[in-house]
Amino acid sequence: MDEISAATEETVNLGRLDGLSIIYTGKRESVHPLRMHLPVGRRLPAYATALGRAVLAEMPAESRSALVPDQIEALTPHTVVEKDKVLGIIEDAERLGYATESDESCVGVRCFGVALPFSRPAVDGLSVAVPISRLDNGRQDLIIETLLSVKARLTLEQANSMAR
């Protein structure tokens, strides 16, 4: 978390899948005064968060479908509420290795998330939350590259520790 926070200067969240929700278990605050406020202990529907989508993307398709409700509650006017569209977004996250959401859990904020490789299927993830107004000059690419780099390193470390 500290490495991602230092590289991006944005809010980094750690969370765990609990039923249909992500519960936020840790965070590092952005250095900027304008930032997303999401207290540790808060629960949000996994389908509407980048962190949750990244964790769901690590699961078999039938398990994902069971964790996305047929009737989706909108958290903001921008939340995707069609189950098939949400499942398509999660499929994209599986292909890319990371998930995104924009304005869906908090208006004005875009989030990028990855699942952590500590269990199979994954239940933990990290996300970076950034006000959309700051996403210029390659910041989005920097955030995605940083998350994917940390995920790859943790995956390698996990594989090496299991081989011992």
N, C-alpha and C positions, 0 to 999 in steps of 0.2 A: 504494500500500500504506500509506504513512504517513497519508494522508487518511482511509482507512477505519479504520485502527488508532486514530487520534485520536478519530474520531467514535464508535466502538463500544467502545473500551478492551478489545477482545478480540483473540485471536490471528488474524492474517491470513496466509493461505498463498497462494503463487504456485506454479502447477504447469503441466506440459506433458504432453500425451498422448504416450506412447511405446509403440506396440503396443497391448496390452490394458490397460496400466497408466498411472497418473498418476505422474510423478516430481516430487517437490516440490523446487523450485529456489530458493525464497526464502521468508522469513517475517518477520513482526513479532510479537513476543511480547505477550501480554496483560499489562496492568498488575497483574492480580490474581494472587495466589499459586496459586489453583486454576485450572489450565488444561490443555489437551491438549498432550502432548509428542509432537511429530512432527518429527524432525530433517530438515534439508535433505538431499536425496539419497534419502530414503525412497521406496519404490514401494508403491502400493496399487492394487488393481484399480479401474479407472475406474467400473465398474458399481456399486460400493459407496460412492462418495464423492460429495459434492455438487459438488465441482469437476469431477470426471470426468463426472458426469451432465450438467452444464451444457455441457461441451464436446461430448459426444455428441449433445445436443439440437440442436446447430447443424448436424449432418450429415443427409444424406438418410436416410430410414428404412432402406433396405437396407444402407447402410454401418454404421448403428448396430447393426443385428441381427448383423452379422458381428463386431462388437467386444464383444458380450455372449455369453459361452460358453454352450453348452447345459447343461453341468454347472457350476453356480455354487458356488464354495467360500464357506462362511460364515466371516466374520471374527469375528463375535460371535454370540450366540444370537438376535440381532434382525436379522441381515442377511437381506434378501429374496433368496431363492435360486431362485425360479421365474422363468425367462427372460421369459415373457409379462408378469408383473407388473413386472419391472424395465423392460422396454420401455415399459410403460404409464406408469411413473413418469417416464421420460425424455420421453415425449410430453407429459406435464403440464408438464415443465420447458420444453419448446419453446414451449408456449402461454403460460406465465407469464413467460418471460424469465430465470428463475433456477431453480436446483434445490436440493433439500434432502435431508438424510438425518439420521436420529435413531437413535442407539445402534447403527448398522450397521457403522461402521468403528472406533468406540471407545465402549464402554459409558459412558453418562452424559454424552455430548457430542452436541450437535446442530450440524450444519454447514449453511451456506447458500453457494451458489456461483453465479458467473456466468462465461460465456465471454468472452474478450477479443477485440476486433474486428480484430486485426492480420493475420489471414490468413483465407482462405475455402477450405475450411471451417476453423473455429477449431481451434487445437491448444493454446492457452494459456487459463488461467482463474485466477480469484481465489476464495478462499473465506474465510469467517469461521467459526471453531470456538469454541463457547461451551458451558460446562457447563449442562446442562438446568436445574439448580437456580437459575441466574441469569436465566432467561428469564421475566421477569414485567414488569409495568408498561410494556408496549409495546416492550420491548427487541427482540423478534423483528421487529416492524414497522420499528423504527429500522434494524436490520441490513439487512433486505431493501431498504428505501428507499435506504440509503446505497450498497449494491452496485449497484442499478439506476441510481442517479444517476451514479455513476462510469462504469458501462458506457455509458450514454447519452452522456455527455460525451466519452468516448474514441471512441465510434462517430462522433460529429459531427466531432471533430478529425481522425480518420482519413479521413473523407469529404472534408473540406476540404483536407487535404494531398494527396489523390489528384487533386483538381480543379485544383490549381495546375500 
